[in-house]
Structures are given as structure tokens and as C-alpha cells.
């Protein structure tokens, strides 16, 4: 018979799953392709990063700095207490402790969220720091789950996980260059002026992202089988999004958001599943 503590934890995990499903159909689909035991921990990671991101990007009219400071404090309180009445933080602290996720990864992530509260001139150093904290460390948290205590495997795949997280984030920056500038006054790419954004600027950024994807692929094919298909699908989806962006001009990208259609996503899923089934990734 399930005790009340187990029921509470299970209910909290279902909250993290709900948040993931509501905010990202693409990542929700990828998570469903993981082995069963990996899904709830990954939902917990996504729920945590999603809530922090919402504070800095969505909660206009509120004191974002105070909310994020409280969220950081509540996160570490949950880790100390081994419980939280915030269901997202309760599941996150369980996963952090279960998989020995380093607190410096959590710090780096929350530091990057704080950076979104300030107006920065994104130099290469600040850009790299932001991408590490906002994206690469999330990949490393997930990798801790995939490797499940195998530290040698984790260390061997660490750089590839960082490259994949960086590639995802850079594609998002490129896709969202219009909304980031108009809604938040930001252009994340160093040395890029939104008003003079050129085809050459775009091509240089795309070449950098492609290199990240190439480096990431070498790690994806070495992932544990239970995680490989879900990560590979995300890789395929984002590389296809990059290809679609590459076919458009800088002017068009600065005027509208490029996306991959649901029909195309379904075809990519089918193709990825077949390639995974016959081990021809």
C-alpha cells in the first residue's frame, strides 16, 4: 500500500510532467522515447529550469529579481531539508540527491538566469558564460541521469553534452532573434547589431552551431541505449530547424520566427526510430 510520502512525491513528479507537456511538445515527445525509469527524473529537471526561465522572461510587472532570489533560496532549502512544498522543487531535490548532480551546475544555471535580469553587452566571454549556465549545465544534469552513477562514462561524454546544449541554445537564439530584441531588447550573439544583421553574420553563426552539432553527435551515439533515441530525436529536430533557418535570408529571420511543422516532426520521429532500431544512427 502506498504511504502518504510516496503519494506526495508521485504527485509532485506528475506536476513536473504536466509543466513539461504544457511548455514543450518537442521535448515531451523526446522524453517519451526514454526508457521508463529515465522519464520522471528528466521531467523534474525540465520543470525546474522552466520555472526559473519563466521568472525572468514572463513575469512582467512583478519584482523578478526578488522572485528569482527567493526561487534560489527555496531550491537550496529543499536540498537541505530533502523535501519542499513546492512540487517542482521537491522532485528536483530528489533527483539532484539520487543522481549526485553537482551544486555548481545548479549555481551556474541560476547565475545565467540572473544575467537575463540585466542589460549586457554580450562580449564573447559573457556569451560563453551565459550559454554554459543556461544550456550546457542542463545537458550535464541530464547526462548524470543517463549515466546513473557511472562517473567514467559521464566524464567521457561530458564535452559532447555541453556541445549539444550549446547548439540547442544557439539555434533558439537565432530562431528568436526578432522576439528577443523586440520584447527584451537583447541580441545574445557578440558583435551583432539587430538593425544591420546580415547574411554573412547569419552564416558565421550557423557554421559555429554546426560545429557544436558535429561534436555532440560523437557523444550521442555513445549514450546508454535507454537514453539514445530521445536525445537523438532532439538532435535531429534541431538540426532540421537549423537547416530550415539556413535556407532563409537574414532579413526574413529578423522579421519572422521559423519553425518545423508538426507533420515534419512526425516524419523525423519515424525516421529516427527506424535508424535507432537498426543501429544506423
Backbone torsions as a table, in degrees:
resi	resn	phi	psi	omega
1	UNK	NA	135.3	-177.5
2	UNK	-73.4	128.2	177.6
3	UNK	-84.0	172.4	-174.0
4	UNK	-66.1	-34.4	179.1
5	UNK	-65.7	-44.2	177.8
6	UNK	-62.9	-40.9	179.5
7	UNK	-63.7	-40.8	178.9
8	UNK	-62.7	-47.5	-178.7
9	UNK	-62.6	-42.3	179.6
10	UNK	-63.3	-40.1	178.5
11	UNK	-64.6	-37.1	178.5
12	UNK	-66.1	-41.7	177.7
13	UNK	-62.5	-37.0	178.3
14	UNK	-66.1	-30.6	174.7
15	UNK	-65.7	-42.9	178.1
16	UNK	-63.2	-38.8	177.7
17	UNK	-65.2	-41.0	178.7
18	UNK	-62.0	-44.2	178.9
19	UNK	-59.7	-45.1	179.8
20	UNK	-61.2	-46.3	-178.3
21	UNK	-64.4	-36.3	-178.3
22	UNK	-72.8	-35.8	-172.2
23	UNK	-94.1	-25.0	-175.5
24	UNK	-148.4	103.0	176.5
25	UNK	-68.5	-35.2	-177.8
26	UNK	-66.3	-49.7	-179.8
27	UNK	-69.5	-32.5	176.6
28	UNK	-60.7	-42.2	178.9
29	UNK	-64.9	-43.6	178.7
30	UNK	-61.0	-41.2	-179.7
31	UNK	-63.9	-36.1	178.7
32	UNK	-62.9	-18.5	-179.8
33	UNK	-89.6	-5.9	174.3
34	UNK	-75.5	158.6	170.2
35	UNK	-58.9	151.3	-171.8
36	UNK	-51.2	-44.6	-173.7
37	UNK	-69.6	-13.8	-179.7
38	UNK	-91.1	-18.0	-168.7
39	UNK	-68.4	-51.1	-176.6
40	UNK	-64.0	-41.0	175.6
41	UNK	-60.6	-37.7	179.2
42	UNK	-71.2	-37.9	173.4
43	UNK	-57.0	-39.8	-178.8
44	UNK	-64.0	-41.3	177.6
45	UNK	-63.7	-47.1	-177.7
46	UNK	-63.1	-42.6	180.0
47	UNK	-59.2	-41.7	179.5
48	UNK	-62.9	-51.6	-176.5
49	UNK	-69.1	-31.0	179.6
50	UNK	-66.5	-43.7	-179.1
51	UNK	-65.2	-41.8	178.0
52	UNK	-62.8	-42.5	179.9
53	UNK	-64.8	-36.6	177.8
54	UNK	-61.4	-39.8	-179.4
55	UNK	-56.3	-47.7	-172.9
56	UNK	-83.1	-24.7	-173.5
57	UNK	-104.9	-17.6	-169.1
58	UNK	-124.2	-33.8	-170.5
59	UNK	-80.1	59.7	178.6
60	UNK	-68.6	144.5	-179.2
61	UNK	89.4	-4.0	175.9
62	UNK	-114.6	165.4	177.3
63	UNK	-79.7	90.4	-174.8
64	UNK	-63.0	-39.6	-179.2
65	UNK	-60.1	-44.1	179.3
66	UNK	-67.5	-40.2	179.6
67	UNK	-63.9	-43.1	-179.4
68	UNK	-68.9	-38.6	176.9
69	UNK	-61.2	-41.6	178.1
70	UNK	-66.8	-40.0	179.6
71	UNK	-62.5	-41.5	177.2
72	UNK	-62.2	-47.5	-179.6
73	UNK	-62.2	-42.5	179.5
74	UNK	-64.6	-34.3	178.1
75	UNK	-62.5	-48.3	-178.3
76	UNK	-74.2	-27.3	173.6
77	UNK	-66.4	-39.9	177.6
78	UNK	-63.0	-40.8	178.5
79	UNK	-65.5	-38.8	178.8
80	UNK	-69.5	-43.5	-175.3
81	UNK	-81.9	-18.9	-175.8
82	UNK	64.4	27.7	176.6
83	UNK	-167.6	154.8	174.4
84	UNK	-152.8	146.3	174.8
85	UNK	-83.0	-7.0	168.8
86	UNK	-85.3	112.2	-173.5
87	UNK	-60.3	-33.0	178.6
88	UNK	-67.0	-42.8	179.9
89	UNK	-73.2	-30.4	177.7
90	UNK	-63.3	-47.8	179.2
91	UNK	-66.8	-38.2	-179.1
92	UNK	-63.0	-45.9	-178.4
93	UNK	-64.6	-33.6	176.8
94	UNK	-64.2	-42.7	-178.9
95	UNK	-69.0	-41.5	178.3
96	UNK	-57.6	-45.0	-178.4
97	UNK	-74.0	-39.4	-178.4
98	UNK	-63.8	-38.9	-174.2
99	UNK	-107.7	10.1	176.7
100	UNK	54.9	46.0	177.0
101	UNK	-73.3	129.0	-173.7
102	UNK	-68.6	140.2	179.1
103	UNK	-68.2	-22.9	178.8
104	UNK	-68.8	-24.6	174.1
105	UNK	-69.0	-40.5	178.2
106	UNK	-65.8	-43.8	178.0
107	UNK	-58.4	-46.5	-178.0
108	UNK	-62.8	-39.3	178.4
109	UNK	-64.0	-49.7	-178.1
110	UNK	-66.7	-32.0	174.9
111	UNK	-61.8	-41.2	178.8
112	UNK	-66.5	-36.3	176.8
113	UNK	-63.3	-38.1	176.7
114	UNK	-64.0	-34.7	179.0
115	UNK	-60.8	-30.1	179.3
116	UNK	-70.0	-11.0	178.2
117	UNK	-88.6	-7.8	-178.2
118	UNK	-114.7	158.5	173.9
119	UNK	-91.9	114.1	-178.0
120	UNK	-114.2	145.3	163.3
121	UNK	-89.8	106.3	-169.8
122	UNK	-74.8	91.5	171.0
123	UNK	-74.0	165.3	177.4
124	UNK	-54.4	-39.6	-178.3
125	UNK	-66.8	-44.2	179.8
126	UNK	-68.2	-40.4	177.2
127	UNK	-57.7	-48.3	-179.3
128	UNK	-65.6	-38.8	177.7
129	UNK	-63.8	-42.3	-179.2
130	UNK	-65.1	-45.1	-178.2
131	UNK	-65.3	-39.5	177.0
132	UNK	-58.8	-49.4	-175.1
133	UNK	-73.7	-34.7	-175.0
134	UNK	-87.0	-21.7	-172.9
135	UNK	-134.3	-49.1	-175.2
136	UNK	-63.2	-40.8	-178.6
137	UNK	-67.9	-28.0	176.6
138	UNK	-66.2	-40.8	174.3
139	UNK	-61.3	-37.6	179.7
140	UNK	-70.3	-36.8	174.7
141	UNK	-60.1	-45.8	179.3
142	UNK	-64.0	-38.4	180.0
143	UNK	-63.6	-37.6	175.6
144	UNK	-56.5	-40.6	179.2
145	UNK	-67.8	-46.3	-178.6
146	UNK	-60.4	-40.0	-176.5
147	UNK	-82.3	-21.1	171.7
148	UNK	46.9	57.5	174.1
149	UNK	93.2	-9.1	178.5
150	UNK	-85.2	91.0	-173.4
151	UNK	-69.5	-33.1	177.9
152	UNK	-62.5	-43.5	177.9
153	UNK	-64.8	-42.1	179.0
154	UNK	-58.6	-47.6	-178.1
155	UNK	-64.9	-35.8	-178.5
156	UNK	-70.7	-25.2	-177.5
157	UNK	-103.9	-1.2	-172.8
158	UNK	-58.5	-48.8	-176.1
159	UNK	-65.7	-38.2	178.3
160	UNK	-64.1	-38.7	178.1
161	UNK	-64.2	-40.0	176.6
162	UNK	-63.3	-42.4	-179.8
163	UNK	-62.7	-40.5	-179.9
164	UNK	-67.1	-44.4	177.9
165	UNK	-60.9	-41.6	178.6
166	UNK	-63.4	-42.7	-179.9
167	UNK	-62.5	-45.1	178.3
168	UNK	-58.0	-46.2	-177.0
169	UNK	-66.2	-41.7	-179.3
170	UNK	-66.0	-37.6	174.9
171	UNK	-62.7	-41.9	177.2
172	UNK	-60.5	-43.4	178.8
173	UNK	-60.4	-42.4	-177.9
174	UNK	-69.0	-45.3	178.9
175	UNK	-62.0	-38.4	-172.8
176	UNK	-100.8	20.1	-174.7
177	UNK	-59.1	-35.4	179.6
178	UNK	-67.4	-52.4	-176.5
179	UNK	-68.6	-36.0	178.3
180	UNK	-61.8	-39.2	-179.4
181	UNK	-75.0	-47.1	-174.3
182	UNK	-72.6	-35.9	-175.4
183	UNK	-94.2	-27.6	-174.1
184	UNK	-126.4	-5.4	179.7
185	UNK	68.6	25.7	-175.5
186	UNK	-116.2	143.3	161.1
187	UNK	-129.1	114.8	-173.3
188	UNK	-75.4	-29.0	-175.4
189	UNK	-71.2	126.3	-178.0
190	UNK	-61.8	136.4	175.3
191	UNK	76.3	6.2	-178.2
192	UNK	-100.2	126.1	174.4
193	UNK	-101.0	120.4	-176.9
194	UNK	-55.8	-37.8	-175.3
195	UNK	-72.7	-19.9	179.8
196	UNK	-121.0	20.6	-179.1
197	UNK	-57.8	120.8	-170.9
198	UNK	-113.8	167.8	176.3
199	UNK	-61.8	-34.7	178.0
200	UNK	-68.4	-42.1	175.1
201	UNK	-55.4	-48.1	-178.5
202	UNK	-61.9	-44.1	-179.6
203	UNK	-63.5	-38.8	178.9
204	UNK	-64.9	-42.3	178.6
205	UNK	-64.1	-43.5	-179.4
206	UNK	-63.0	-38.1	178.4
207	UNK	-64.6	-39.6	177.5
208	UNK	-64.3	-43.7	179.7
209	UNK	-64.8	-41.8	179.6
210	UNK	-59.7	-39.7	177.8
211	UNK	-62.8	-41.5	176.2
212	UNK	-59.4	-44.6	179.7
213	UNK	-63.7	-41.2	178.8
214	UNK	-61.6	-42.2	178.3
215	UNK	-66.7	-39.6	-178.5
216	UNK	-65.9	-38.0	-176.8
217	UNK	-57.9	-36.4	-179.3
218	UNK	-63.0	-26.1	176.5
219	UNK	-87.8	-35.2	-178.4
220	UNK	-57.8	-44.2	-177.1
221	UNK	-69.3	-11.1	178.9
222	UNK	-104.5	1.9	179.4
223	UNK	-65.8	154.7	171.6
224	UNK	-55.3	143.7	-172.2
225	UNK	-56.4	-35.2	-177.2
226	UNK	-66.7	-20.3	-179.7
227	UNK	-105.7	-17.7	-166.2
228	UNK	-62.8	-47.0	-174.8
229	UNK	-64.0	-44.0	-179.3
230	UNK	-61.7	-42.8	178.8
231	UNK	-69.5	-40.8	179.8
232	UNK	-62.2	-39.5	178.6
233	UNK	-62.4	-43.1	178.0
234	UNK	-61.7	-41.2	177.0
235	UNK	-60.4	-46.4	-179.3
236	UNK	-64.1	-43.7	179.7
237	UNK	-60.1	-47.6	-176.4
238	UNK	-72.2	-34.9	176.7
239	UNK	-67.6	-33.7	175.4
240	UNK	-68.9	-37.8	175.9
241	UNK	-63.0	-40.9	178.3
242	UNK	-63.5	-41.3	178.2
243	UNK	-61.7	-40.3	179.4
244	UNK	-66.3	-41.7	176.4
245	UNK	-61.8	-39.7	-177.6
246	UNK	-61.9	-28.5	-178.5
247	UNK	-79.3	-9.9	-178.8
248	UNK	-100.4	157.2	177.4
249	UNK	-77.9	161.5	175.7
250	UNK	-61.2	-37.4	-179.7
251	UNK	-63.0	-41.4	179.8
252	UNK	-68.7	-39.7	179.5
253	UNK	-63.6	-35.2	179.1
254	UNK	-77.5	-2.6	-177.7
255	UNK	-114.0	-23.4	-178.7
256	UNK	-151.9	159.3	-177.9
257	UNK	-90.5	127.3	179.6
258	UNK	-89.3	138.8	178.0
259	UNK	-142.6	162.4	174.3
260	UNK	-96.1	130.0	-176.6
261	UNK	-66.8	157.2	178.3
262	UNK	-61.1	-37.9	178.0
263	UNK	-62.6	-42.3	178.1
264	UNK	-65.1	-39.9	177.9
265	UNK	-59.7	-40.5	179.9
266	UNK	-64.2	-41.7	177.8
267	UNK	-64.3	-39.8	178.0
268	UNK	-64.2	-38.1	176.9
269	UNK	-61.8	-48.3	-178.6
270	UNK	-61.1	-45.9	-179.6
271	UNK	-63.9	-41.7	-179.9
272	UNK	-64.3	-41.6	-179.8
273	UNK	-63.5	-40.5	179.0
274	UNK	-65.1	-46.1	-179.6
275	UNK	-62.8	-39.4	178.5
276	UNK	-66.9	-42.1	-178.8
277	UNK	-59.1	-39.3	-177.7
278	UNK	-101.0	13.2	173.6
279	UNK	55.6	46.6	179.5
280	UNK	-122.9	39.1	176.0
281	UNK	-66.2	NA	NA
